[in-house]
């Protein structure tokens, strides 16, 4: 059992004398804390980058929605005008405002 426990904490035996001292544990704790802080900083940087990308995508999606609405409105008006052209070809009276 003791060998299994030593293998778990083998990373803490820094001078490889098969004895884990308080100094070894303190150094191992400091190294682990340093690695944790570095990893946490990298994660935070990535999260910030993702937030920026999400904001850009939302803005672009909103603009695409606005432009699509404009195109739909123009397409509806075009369909209405095509009907007027067909009526003009048939010789019917012009609809809408009278010319002055």
Gaussian input, Z-matrix of N, CA and C with variables (Angstrom, degrees):
# hf/3-21g

backbone

0 1
 N
 C     1     B1
 C     2     B2     1     A1
 N     3     B3     2     A2     1     D1
 C     4     B4     3     A3     2     D2
 C     5     B5     4     A4     3     D3
 N     6     B6     5     A5     4     D4
 C     7     B7     6     A6     5     D5
 C     8     B8     7     A7     6     D6
 N     9     B9     8     A8     7     D7
 C    10    B10     9     A9     8     D8
 C    11    B11    10    A10     9     D9
 N    12    B12    11    A11    10    D10
 C    13    B13    12    A12    11    D11
 C    14    B14    13    A13    12    D12
 N    15    B15    14    A14    13    D13
 C    16    B16    15    A15    14    D14
 C    17    B17    16    A16    15    D15
 N    18    B18    17    A17    16    D16
 C    19    B19    18    A18    17    D17
 C    20    B20    19    A19    18    D18
 N    21    B21    20    A20    19    D19
 C    22    B22    21    A21    20    D20
 C    23    B23    22    A22    21    D21
 N    24    B24    23    A23    22    D22
 C    25    B25    24    A24    23    D23
 C    26    B26    25    A25    24    D24
 N    27    B27    26    A26    25    D25
 C    28    B28    27    A27    26    D26
 C    29    B29    28    A28    27    D27
 N    30    B30    29    A29    28    D28
 C    31    B31    30    A30    29    D29
 C    32    B32    31    A31    30    D30
 N    33    B33    32    A32    31    D31
 C    34    B34    33    A33    32    D32
 C    35    B35    34    A34    33    D33
 N    36    B36    35    A35    34    D34
 C    37    B37    36    A36    35    D35
 C    38    B38    37    A37    36    D36
 N    39    B39    38    A38    37    D37
 C    40    B40    39    A39    38    D38
 C    41    B41    40    A40    39    D39
 N    42    B42    41    A41    40    D40
 C    43    B43    42    A42    41    D41
 C    44    B44    43    A43    42    D42
 N    45    B45    44    A44    43    D43
 C    46    B46    45    A45    44    D44
 C    47    B47    46    A46    45    D45
 N    48    B48    47    A47    46    D46
 C    49    B49    48    A48    47    D47
 C    50    B50    49    A49    48    D48
 N    51    B51    50    A50    49    D49
 C    52    B52    51    A51    50    D50
 C    53    B53    52    A52    51    D51
 N    54    B54    53    A53    52    D52
 C    55    B55    54    A54    53    D53
 C    56    B56    55    A55    54    D54
 N    57    B57    56    A56    55    D55
 C    58    B58    57    A57    56    D56
 C    59    B59    58    A58    57    D57
 N    60    B60    59    A59    58    D58
 C    61    B61    60    A60    59    D59
 C    62    B62    61    A61    60    D60
 N    63    B63    62    A62    61    D61
 C    64    B64    63    A63    62    D62
 C    65    B65    64    A64    63    D63
 N    66    B66    65    A65    64    D64
 C    67    B67    66    A66    65    D65
 C    68    B68    67    A67    66    D66
 N    69    B69    68    A68    67    D67
 C    70    B70    69    A69    68    D68
 C    71    B71    70    A70    69    D69
 N    72    B72    71    A71    70    D70
 C    73    B73    72    A72    71    D71
 C    74    B74    73    A73    72    D72
 N    75    B75    74    A74    73    D73
 C    76    B76    75    A75    74    D74
 C    77    B77    76    A76    75    D75
 N    78    B78    77    A77    76    D76
 C    79    B79    78    A78    77    D77
 C    80    B80    79    A79    78    D78
 N    81    B81    80    A80    79    D79
 C    82    B82    81    A81    80    D80
 C    83    B83    82    A82    81    D81
 N    84    B84    83    A83    82    D82
 C    85    B85    84    A84    83    D83
 C    86    B86    85    A85    84    D84
 N    87    B87    86    A86    85    D85
 C    88    B88    87    A87    86    D86
 C    89    B89    88    A88    87    D87
 N    90    B90    89    A89    88    D88
 C    91    B91    90    A90    89    D89
 C    92    B92    91    A91    90    D90
 N    93    B93    92    A92    91    D91
 C    94    B94    93    A93    92    D92
 C    95    B95    94    A94    93    D93
 N    96    B96    95    A95    94    D94
 C    97    B97    96    A96    95    D95
 C    98    B98    97    A97    96    D96
 N    99    B99    98    A98    97    D97
 C   100   B100    99    A99    98    D98
 C   101   B101   100   A100    99    D99
 N   102   B102   101   A101   100   D100
 C   103   B103   102   A102   101   D101
 C   104   B104   103   A103   102   D102
 N   105   B105   104   A104   103   D103
 C   106   B106   105   A105   104   D104
 C   107   B107   106   A106   105   D105
 N   108   B108   107   A107   106   D106
 C   109   B109   108   A108   107   D107
 C   110   B110   109   A109   108   D108
 N   111   B111   110   A110   109   D109
 C   112   B112   111   A111   110   D110
 C   113   B113   112   A112   111   D111
 N   114   B114   113   A113   112   D112
 C   115   B115   114   A114   113   D113
 C   116   B116   115   A115   114   D114
 N   117   B117   116   A116   115   D115
 C   118   B118   117   A117   116   D116
 C   119   B119   118   A118   117   D117
 N   120   B120   119   A119   118   D118
 C   121   B121   120   A120   119   D119
 C   122   B122   121   A121   120   D120
 N   123   B123   122   A122   121   D121
 C   124   B124   123   A123   122   D122
 C   125   B125   124   A124   123   D123
 N   126   B126   125   A125   124   D124
 C   127   B127   126   A126   125   D125
 C   128   B128   127   A127   126   D126
 N   129   B129   128   A128   127   D127
 C   130   B130   129   A129   128   D128
 C   131   B131   130   A130   129   D129
 N   132   B132   131   A131   130   D130
 C   133   B133   132   A132   131   D131
 C   134   B134   133   A133   132   D132
 N   135   B135   134   A134   133   D133
 C   136   B136   135   A135   134   D134
 C   137   B137   136   A136   135   D135
 N   138   B138   137   A137   136   D136
 C   139   B139   138   A138   137   D137
 C   140   B140   139   A139   138   D138
 N   141   B141   140   A140   139   D139
 C   142   B142   141   A141   140   D140
 C   143   B143   142   A142   141   D141
 N   144   B144   143   A143   142   D142
 C   145   B145   144   A144   143   D143
 C   146   B146   145   A145   144   D144
 N   147   B147   146   A146   145   D145
 C   148   B148   147   A147   146   D146
 C   149   B149   148   A148   147   D147
 N   150   B150   149   A149   148   D148
 C   151   B151   150   A150   149   D149
 C   152   B152   151   A151   150   D150
 N   153   B153   152   A152   151   D151
 C   154   B154   153   A153   152   D152
 C   155   B155   154   A154   153   D153
 N   156   B156   155   A155   154   D154
 C   157   B157   156   A156   155   D155
 C   158   B158   157   A157   156   D156
 N   159   B159   158   A158   157   D157
 C   160   B160   159   A159   158   D158
 C   161   B161   160   A160   159   D159
 N   162   B162   161   A161   160   D160
 C   163   B163   162   A162   161   D161
 C   164   B164   163   A163   162   D162
 N   165   B165   164   A164   163   D163
 C   166   B166   165   A165   164   D164
 C   167   B167   166   A166   165   D165
 N   168   B168   167   A167   166   D166
 C   169   B169   168   A168   167   D167
 C   170   B170   169   A169   168   D168
 N   171   B171   170   A170   169   D169
 C   172   B172   171   A171   170   D170
 C   173   B173   172   A172   171   D171
 N   174   B174   173   A173   172   D172
 C   175   B175   174   A174   173   D173
 C   176   B176   175   A175   174   D174
 N   177   B177   176   A176   175   D175
 C   178   B178   177   A177   176   D176
 C   179   B179   178   A178   177   D177
 N   180   B180   179   A179   178   D178
 C   181   B181   180   A180   179   D179
 C   182   B182   181   A181   180   D180
 N   183   B183   182   A182   181   D181
 C   184   B184   183   A183   182   D182
 C   185   B185   184   A184   183   D183
 N   186   B186   185   A185   184   D184
 C   187   B187   186   A186   185   D185
 C   188   B188   187   A187   186   D186
 N   189   B189   188   A188   187   D187
 C   190   B190   189   A189   188   D188
 C   191   B191   190   A190   189   D189
 N   192   B192   191   A191   190   D190
 C   193   B193   192   A192   191   D191
 C   194   B194   193   A193   192   D192
 N   195   B195   194   A194   193   D193
 C   196   B196   195   A195   194   D194
 C   197   B197   196   A196   195   D195
 N   198   B198   197   A197   196   D196
 C   199   B199   198   A198   197   D197
 C   200   B200   199   A199   198   D198
 N   201   B201   200   A200   199   D199
 C   202   B202   201   A201   200   D200
 C   203   B203   202   A202   201   D201
 N   204   B204   203   A203   202   D202
 C   205   B205   204   A204   203   D203
 C   206   B206   205   A205   204   D204
 N   207   B207   206   A206   205   D205
 C   208   B208   207   A207   206   D206
 C   209   B209   208   A208   207   D207
 N   210   B210   209   A209   208   D208
 C   211   B211   210   A210   209   D209
 C   212   B212   211   A211   210   D210
 N   213   B213   212   A212   211   D211
 C   214   B214   213   A213   212   D212
 C   215   B215   214   A214   213   D213
 N   216   B216   215   A215   214   D214
 C   217   B217   216   A216   215   D215
 C   218   B218   217   A217   216   D216
 N   219   B219   218   A218   217   D217
 C   220   B220   219   A219   218   D218
 C   221   B221   220   A220   219   D219
 N   222   B222   221   A221   220   D220
 C   223   B223   222   A222   221   D221
 C   224   B224   223   A223   222   D222
 N   225   B225   224   A224   223   D223
 C   226   B226   225   A225   224   D224
 C   227   B227   226   A226   225   D225
 N   228   B228   227   A227   226   D226
 C   229   B229   228   A228   227   D227
 C   230   B230   229   A229   228   D228
 N   231   B231   230   A230   229   D229
 C   232   B232   231   A231   230   D230
 C   233   B233   232   A232   231   D231
 N   234   B234   233   A233   232   D232
 C   235   B235   234   A234   233   D233
 C   236   B236   235   A235   234   D234
 N   237   B237   236   A236   235   D235
 C   238   B238   237   A237   236   D236
 C   239   B239   238   A238   237   D237
 N   240   B240   239   A239   238   D238
 C   241   B241   240   A240   239   D239
 C   242   B242   241   A241   240   D240
 N   243   B243   242   A242   241   D241
 C   244   B244   243   A243   242   D242
 C   245   B245   244   A244   243   D243
 N   246   B246   245   A245   244   D244
 C   247   B247   246   A246   245   D245
 C   248   B248   247   A247   246   D246
 N   249   B249   248   A248   247   D247
 C   250   B250   249   A249   248   D248
 C   251   B251   250   A250   249   D249
 N   252   B252   251   A251   250   D250
 C   253   B253   252   A252   251   D251
 C   254   B254   253   A253   252   D252
 N   255   B255   254   A254   253   D253
 C   256   B256   255   A255   254   D254
 C   257   B257   256   A256   255   D255
 N   258   B258   257   A257   256   D256
 C   259   B259   258   A258   257   D257
 C   260   B260   259   A259   258   D258
 N   261   B261   260   A260   259   D259
 C   262   B262   261   A261   260   D260
 C   263   B263   262   A262   261   D261
 N   264   B264   263   A263   262   D262
 C   265   B265   264   A264   263   D263
 C   266   B266   265   A265   264   D264
 N   267   B267   266   A266   265   D265
 C   268   B268   267   A267   266   D266
 C   269   B269   268   A268   267   D267
 N   270   B270   269   A269   268   D268
 C   271   B271   270   A270   269   D269
 C   272   B272   271   A271   270   D270
 N   273   B273   272   A272   271   D271
 C   274   B274   273   A273   272   D272
 C   275   B275   274   A274   273   D273
 N   276   B276   275   A275   274   D274
 C   277   B277   276   A276   275   D275
 C   278   B278   277   A277   276   D276
 N   279   B279   278   A278   277   D277
 C   280   B280   279   A279   278   D278
 C   281   B281   280   A280   279   D279
 N   282   B282   281   A281   280   D280
 C   283   B283   282   A282   281   D281
 C   284   B284   283   A283   282   D282
 N   285   B285   284   A284   283   D283
 C   286   B286   285   A285   284   D284
 C   287   B287   286   A286   285   D285
 N   288   B288   287   A287   286   D286
 C   289   B289   288   A288   287   D287
 C   290   B290   289   A289   288   D288
 N   291   B291   290   A290   289   D289
 C   292   B292   291   A291   290   D290
 C   293   B293   292   A292   291   D291
 N   294   B294   293   A293   292   D292
 C   295   B295   294   A294   293   D293
 C   296   B296   295   A295   294   D294
 N   297   B297   296   A296   295   D295
 C   298   B298   297   A297   296   D296
 C   299   B299   298   A298   297   D297

   B1=1.4432
   B2=1.5345
   B3=1.3468
   B4=1.4610
   B5=1.5272
   B6=1.3234
   B7=1.4581
   B8=1.5296
   B9=1.3303
   B10=1.4654
   B11=1.5267
   B12=1.3098
   B13=1.4717
   B14=1.5256
   B15=1.3351
   B16=1.4624
   B17=1.5276
   B18=1.3373
   B19=1.4685
   B20=1.5217
   B21=1.3306
   B22=1.4709
   B23=1.5218
   B24=1.3162
   B25=1.4603
   B26=1.5211
   B27=1.3001
   B28=1.4576
   B29=1.5086
   B30=1.3423
   B31=1.4661
   B32=1.5141
   B33=1.3412
   B34=1.4577
   B35=1.5263
   B36=1.3367
   B37=1.4693
   B38=1.5206
   B39=1.3151
   B40=1.4523
   B41=1.5277
   B42=1.3359
   B43=1.4632
   B44=1.5333
   B45=1.3229
   B46=1.4649
   B47=1.5286
   B48=1.3254
   B49=1.4626
   B50=1.5310
   B51=1.3479
   B52=1.4606
   B53=1.5250
   B54=1.3084
   B55=1.4579
   B56=1.5164
   B57=1.3007
   B58=1.4600
   B59=1.5203
   B60=1.3128
   B61=1.4552
   B62=1.5230
   B63=1.3026
   B64=1.4633
   B65=1.5185
   B66=1.3490
   B67=1.4562
   B68=1.5345
   B69=1.3483
   B70=1.4666
   B71=1.5213
   B72=1.3291
   B73=1.4617
   B74=1.5254
   B75=1.3162
   B76=1.4700
   B77=1.5272
   B78=1.3231
   B79=1.4613
   B80=1.5371
   B81=1.3282
   B82=1.4626
   B83=1.5344
   B84=1.3362
   B85=1.4589
   B86=1.5220
   B87=1.3255
   B88=1.4611
   B89=1.5334
   B90=1.3279
   B91=1.4710
   B92=1.5271
   B93=1.3336
   B94=1.4607
   B95=1.5307
   B96=1.3167
   B97=1.4680
   B98=1.5286
   B99=1.3249
   B100=1.4642
   B101=1.5342
   B102=1.3251
   B103=1.4639
   B104=1.5204
   B105=1.3322
   B106=1.4649
   B107=1.5231
   B108=1.3165
   B109=1.4636
   B110=1.5265
   B111=1.3404
   B112=1.4661
   B113=1.5270
   B114=1.3283
   B115=1.4650
   B116=1.5218
   B117=1.3188
   B118=1.4613
   B119=1.5312
   B120=1.3247
   B121=1.4647
   B122=1.5214
   B123=1.3346
   B124=1.4710
   B125=1.5232
   B126=1.3188
   B127=1.4625
   B128=1.5248
   B129=1.3195
   B130=1.4684
   B131=1.5247
   B132=1.3383
   B133=1.4661
   B134=1.5298
   B135=1.3171
   B136=1.4646
   B137=1.5162
   B138=1.3234
   B139=1.4685
   B140=1.5246
   B141=1.3194
   B142=1.4656
   B143=1.5229
   B144=1.3337
   B145=1.4651
   B146=1.5266
   B147=1.3237
   B148=1.4630
   B149=1.5254
   B150=1.3248
   B151=1.4702
   B152=1.5282
   B153=1.3371
   B154=1.4669
   B155=1.5201
   B156=1.3241
   B157=1.4678
   B158=1.5239
   B159=1.3211
   B160=1.4623
   B161=1.5251
   B162=1.3315
   B163=1.4643
   B164=1.5248
   B165=1.3302
   B166=1.4637
   B167=1.5210
   B168=1.3198
   B169=1.4606
   B170=1.5265
   B171=1.3270
   B172=1.4710
   B173=1.5242
   B174=1.3240
   B175=1.4656
   B176=1.5237
   B177=1.3188
   B178=1.4625
   B179=1.5326
   B180=1.3110
   B181=1.4697
   B182=1.5281
   B183=1.3214
   B184=1.4678
   B185=1.5244
   B186=1.3287
   B187=1.4691
   B188=1.5296
   B189=1.3335
   B190=1.4619
   B191=1.5277
   B192=1.3202
   B193=1.4681
   B194=1.5271
   B195=1.3227
   B196=1.4697
   B197=1.5286
   B198=1.3213
   B199=1.4657
   B200=1.5239
   B201=1.3181
   B202=1.4658
   B203=1.5229
   B204=1.3225
   B205=1.4665
   B206=1.5272
   B207=1.3361
   B208=1.4698
   B209=1.5292
   B210=1.3089
   B211=1.4629
   B212=1.5274
   B213=1.3164
   B214=1.4673
   B215=1.5300
   B216=1.3289
   B217=1.4675
   B218=1.5265
   B219=1.3175
   B220=1.4605
   B221=1.5277
   B222=1.3165
   B223=1.4644
   B224=1.5279
   B225=1.3303
   B226=1.4679
   B227=1.5279
   B228=1.3173
   B229=1.4660
   B230=1.5303
   B231=1.3357
   B232=1.4584
   B233=1.5232
   B234=1.3124
   B235=1.4621
   B236=1.5258
   B237=1.3211
   B238=1.4668
   B239=1.5311
   B240=1.3188
   B241=1.4588
   B242=1.5324
   B243=1.3122
   B244=1.4701
   B245=1.5213
   B246=1.3105
   B247=1.4650
   B248=1.5131
   B249=1.3389
   B250=1.4634
   B251=1.5243
   B252=1.3424
   B253=1.4608
   B254=1.5263
   B255=1.3005
   B256=1.4684
   B257=1.5222
   B258=1.3233
   B259=1.4666
   B260=1.5296
   B261=1.3399
   B262=1.4613
   B263=1.5302
   B264=1.3166
   B265=1.4620
   B266=1.5243
   B267=1.3070
   B268=1.4652
   B269=1.5260
   B270=1.3425
   B271=1.4583
   B272=1.5142
   B273=1.2855
   B274=1.4634
   B275=1.5214
   B276=1.3338
   B277=1.4683
   B278=1.5269
   B279=1.3075
   B280=1.4641
   B281=1.5140
   B282=1.3368
   B283=1.4663
   B284=1.5076
   B285=1.2836
   B286=1.4485
   B287=1.5026
   B288=1.3358
   B289=1.4725
   B290=1.5150
   B291=1.2956
   B292=1.4693
   B293=1.5166
   B294=1.3228
   B295=1.4624
   B296=1.5137
   B297=1.2998
   B298=1.4556
   B299=1.4918
   A1=110.95
   A2=114.66
   A3=118.11
   A4=111.30
   A5=118.11
   A6=121.83
   A7=110.41
   A8=115.76
   A9=119.98
   A10=110.08
   A11=116.54
   A12=120.71
   A13=109.65
   A14=117.67
   A15=120.17
   A16=110.60
   A17=117.35
   A18=118.93
   A19=110.69
   A20=116.89
   A21=119.90
   A22=110.91
   A23=115.20
   A24=120.47
   A25=112.23
   A26=117.49
   A27=121.50
   A28=112.74
   A29=116.68
   A30=119.32
   A31=111.35
   A32=117.09
   A33=120.27
   A34=112.17
   A35=117.57
   A36=120.63
   A37=107.67
   A38=116.11
   A39=121.26
   A40=113.83
   A41=117.23
   A42=118.58
   A43=111.49
   A44=118.52
   A45=125.87
   A46=113.12
   A47=115.98
   A48=119.05
   A49=111.42
   A50=115.95
   A51=123.25
   A52=112.89
   A53=116.58
   A54=121.50
   A55=107.99
   A56=116.30
   A57=120.47
   A58=107.42
   A59=115.19
   A60=120.34
   A61=109.53
   A62=116.03
   A63=121.39
   A64=110.24
   A65=116.70
   A66=120.14
   A67=110.88
   A68=115.96
   A69=119.83
   A70=110.58
   A71=115.60
   A72=119.33
   A73=111.59
   A74=117.04
   A75=120.74
   A76=110.62
   A77=117.46
   A78=121.07
   A79=109.86
   A80=116.85
   A81=120.41
   A82=110.31
   A83=116.47
   A84=120.15
   A85=110.40
   A86=117.34
   A87=121.13
   A88=110.47
   A89=116.56
   A90=120.13
   A91=110.11
   A92=116.12
   A93=120.02
   A94=110.63
   A95=117.10
   A96=120.85
   A97=110.67
   A98=116.84
   A99=121.19
   A100=110.34
   A101=116.66
   A102=120.88
   A103=111.31
   A104=115.82
   A105=120.34
   A106=110.77
   A107=117.45
   A108=121.06
   A109=111.08
   A110=116.98
   A111=120.18
   A112=111.21
   A113=116.06
   A114=119.90
   A115=110.61
   A116=116.48
   A117=121.21
   A118=110.69
   A119=118.17
   A120=121.89
   A121=111.10
   A122=116.74
   A123=120.21
   A124=110.73
   A125=116.34
   A126=120.73
   A127=110.06
   A128=117.28
   A129=120.86
   A130=111.45
   A131=117.33
   A132=120.60
   A133=110.53
   A134=116.12
   A135=120.06
   A136=110.49
   A137=116.76
   A138=120.59
   A139=109.96
   A140=117.69
   A141=120.82
   A142=111.11
   A143=116.58
   A144=120.15
   A145=110.67
   A146=116.50
   A147=120.72
   A148=110.08
   A149=117.22
   A150=120.22
   A151=110.69
   A152=116.81
   A153=120.50
   A154=111.02
   A155=116.21
   A156=120.13
   A157=110.26
   A158=117.27
   A159=120.97
   A160=110.27
   A161=117.27
   A162=120.55
   A163=110.74
   A164=117.63
   A165=121.25
   A166=110.65
   A167=116.68
   A168=120.42
   A169=110.43
   A170=117.02
   A171=119.99
   A172=110.80
   A173=116.49
   A174=120.55
   A175=110.58
   A176=116.58
   A177=120.05
   A178=111.08
   A179=116.92
   A180=119.95
   A181=110.51
   A182=116.36
   A183=120.25
   A184=110.51
   A185=117.05
   A186=120.73
   A187=111.32
   A188=117.36
   A189=120.79
   A190=109.63
   A191=116.69
   A192=120.68
   A193=110.37
   A194=116.85
   A195=120.56
   A196=110.64
   A197=116.96
   A198=120.44
   A199=111.19
   A200=116.93
   A201=120.50
   A202=110.20
   A203=116.88
   A204=119.97
   A205=110.50
   A206=117.12
   A207=120.84
   A208=111.26
   A209=116.74
   A210=121.14
   A211=110.13
   A212=117.69
   A213=121.18
   A214=110.05
   A215=116.60
   A216=119.97
   A217=110.93
   A218=116.89
   A219=120.84
   A220=110.39
   A221=117.69
   A222=120.86
   A223=110.67
   A224=117.83
   A225=120.92
   A226=110.32
   A227=116.31
   A228=120.45
   A229=110.24
   A230=117.33
   A231=121.23
   A232=110.69
   A233=116.86
   A234=120.65
   A235=109.72
   A236=117.26
   A237=120.59
   A238=111.07
   A239=117.12
   A240=121.19
   A241=111.54
   A242=117.25
   A243=120.62
   A244=109.42
   A245=117.32
   A246=120.75
   A247=111.22
   A248=116.95
   A249=120.97
   A250=111.00
   A251=117.85
   A252=121.23
   A253=109.48
   A254=117.21
   A255=120.95
   A256=109.87
   A257=117.48
   A258=121.58
   A259=110.18
   A260=117.24
   A261=120.49
   A262=110.69
   A263=116.78
   A264=120.29
   A265=110.09
   A266=117.44
   A267=121.61
   A268=111.87
   A269=116.66
   A270=120.48
   A271=113.87
   A272=118.90
   A273=121.19
   A274=110.28
   A275=115.46
   A276=122.52
   A277=109.86
   A278=114.47
   A279=121.05
   A280=109.24
   A281=116.13
   A282=121.37
   A283=108.90
   A284=116.23
   A285=119.95
   A286=111.48
   A287=116.28
   A288=121.13
   A289=111.10
   A290=114.19
   A291=120.15
   A292=108.90
   A293=116.92
   A294=121.19
   A295=108.88
   A296=116.83
   A297=121.76
   A298=111.78
   D1=-40.06
   D2=-178.81
   D3=-62.71
   D4=-36.16
   D5=178.58
   D6=-64.08
   D7=-38.89
   D8=179.21
   D9=-64.54
   D10=-43.83
   D11=178.88
   D12=-63.94
   D13=-42.13
   D14=178.74
   D15=-62.79
   D16=-35.97
   D17=179.38
   D18=-68.15
   D19=-33.73
   D20=177.58
   D21=-63.77
   D22=-41.58
   D23=-176.50
   D24=-102.25
   D25=18.89
   D26=-179.14
   D27=-60.29
   D28=-30.34
   D29=178.74
   D30=-63.79
   D31=-21.35
   D32=-177.12
   D33=-84.37
   D34=-16.59
   D35=179.30
   D36=-82.09
   D37=84.24
   D38=-172.06
   D39=-73.92
   D40=-30.82
   D41=-179.54
   D42=-95.38
   D43=6.17
   D44=173.56
   D45=54.19
   D46=41.59
   D47=177.47
   D48=-103.59
   D49=13.70
   D50=-179.05
   D51=62.39
   D52=19.89
   D53=175.25
   D54=-130.39
   D55=131.10
   D56=179.08
   D57=-101.84
   D58=115.41
   D59=-179.10
   D60=-99.94
   D61=171.19
   D62=178.42
   D63=-62.83
   D64=-36.26
   D65=178.19
   D66=-65.25
   D67=-40.70
   D68=177.53
   D69=-60.36
   D70=-44.64
   D71=-179.73
   D72=-64.88
   D73=-38.60
   D74=179.89
   D75=-65.84
   D76=-42.38
   D77=178.50
   D78=-66.20
   D79=-42.64
   D80=179.32
   D81=-63.13
   D82=-39.60
   D83=178.06
   D84=-64.12
   D85=-41.84
   D86=179.66
   D87=-64.38
   D88=-41.50
   D89=179.13
   D90=-64.50
   D91=-44.78
   D92=179.75
   D93=-63.08
   D94=-40.21
   D95=179.20
   D96=-65.51
   D97=-41.14
   D98=178.09
   D99=-62.59
   D100=-45.75
   D101=179.04
   D102=-62.71
   D103=-38.71
   D104=178.04
   D105=-63.13
   D106=-45.32
   D107=-179.85
   D108=-62.87
   D109=-43.34
   D110=179.25
   D111=-62.75
   D112=-43.71
   D113=179.35
   D114=-64.70
   D115=-40.73
   D116=179.61
   D117=-64.02
   D118=-40.43
   D119=177.45
   D120=-63.43
   D121=-42.95
   D122=178.44
   D123=-62.78
   D124=-42.30
   D125=178.91
   D126=-61.91
   D127=-43.87
   D128=179.47
   D129=-63.17
   D130=-38.56
   D131=177.60
   D132=-62.95
   D133=-44.16
   D134=179.87
   D135=-64.72
   D136=-40.23
   D137=179.26
   D138=-62.25
   D139=-42.12
   D140=178.33
   D141=-63.05
   D142=-41.93
   D143=178.21
   D144=-62.50
   D145=-41.61
   D146=179.48
   D147=-64.65
   D148=-40.56
   D149=178.34
   D150=-61.23
   D151=-40.94
   D152=178.42
   D153=-63.62
   D154=-43.29
   D155=-179.97
   D156=-64.51
   D157=-42.42
   D158=179.39
   D159=-61.57
   D160=-41.85
   D161=178.53
   D162=-62.40
   D163=-42.67
   D164=178.80
   D165=-63.28
   D166=-43.70
   D167=-178.78
   D168=-64.20
   D169=-41.44
   D170=178.61
   D171=-62.45
   D172=-42.97
   D173=179.63
   D174=-62.87
   D175=-45.14
   D176=-179.71
   D177=-65.59
   D178=-39.61
   D179=179.35
   D180=-63.94
   D181=-38.71
   D182=177.93
   D183=-63.59
   D184=-43.70
   D185=179.29
   D186=-65.05
   D187=-40.17
   D188=178.22
   D189=-62.61
   D190=-40.13
   D191=178.55
   D192=-62.44
   D193=-43.63
   D194=179.28
   D195=-62.96
   D196=-46.33
   D197=-178.95
   D198=-65.35
   D199=-37.68
   D200=177.89
   D201=-63.75
   D202=-40.74
   D203=177.53
   D204=-61.69
   D205=-40.57
   D206=177.13
   D207=-61.84
   D208=-44.45
   D209=-179.21
   D210=-64.18
   D211=-40.76
   D212=179.26
   D213=-63.00
   D214=-43.72
   D215=179.46
   D216=-61.51
   D217=-44.02
   D218=179.30
   D219=-65.89
   D220=-38.87
   D221=179.25
   D222=-63.81
   D223=-39.57
   D224=177.50
   D225=-62.69
   D226=-44.76
   D227=179.51
   D228=-63.29
   D229=-38.79
   D230=178.61
   D231=-62.56
   D232=-41.44
   D233=178.28
   D234=-62.05
   D235=-41.80
   D236=177.81
   D237=-62.73
   D238=-41.88
   D239=-179.43
   D240=-67.33
   D241=-35.90
   D242=178.15
   D243=-61.40
   D244=-39.46
   D245=176.61
   D246=-60.41
   D247=-38.70
   D248=178.30
   D249=-66.68
   D250=-37.48
   D251=178.71
   D252=-64.86
   D253=-42.52
   D254=178.69
   D255=-61.24
   D256=-42.91
   D257=178.98
   D258=-63.41
   D259=-39.11
   D260=179.56
   D261=-65.40
   D262=-39.01
   D263=178.36
   D264=-63.23
   D265=-36.22
   D266=179.84
   D267=-76.41
   D268=-10.90
   D269=177.22
   D270=90.33
   D271=18.41
   D272=179.92
   D273=-80.92
   D274=162.35
   D275=178.46
   D276=-63.43
   D277=150.50
   D278=178.59
   D279=-74.13
   D280=134.87
   D281=176.58
   D282=-93.05
   D283=158.37
   D284=177.78
   D285=101.38
   D286=-158.19
   D287=-177.87
   D288=-68.31
   D289=144.83
   D290=176.34
   D291=-79.78
   D292=146.83
   D293=177.31
   D294=-71.96
   D295=145.07
   D296=-178.47
   D297=-86.99

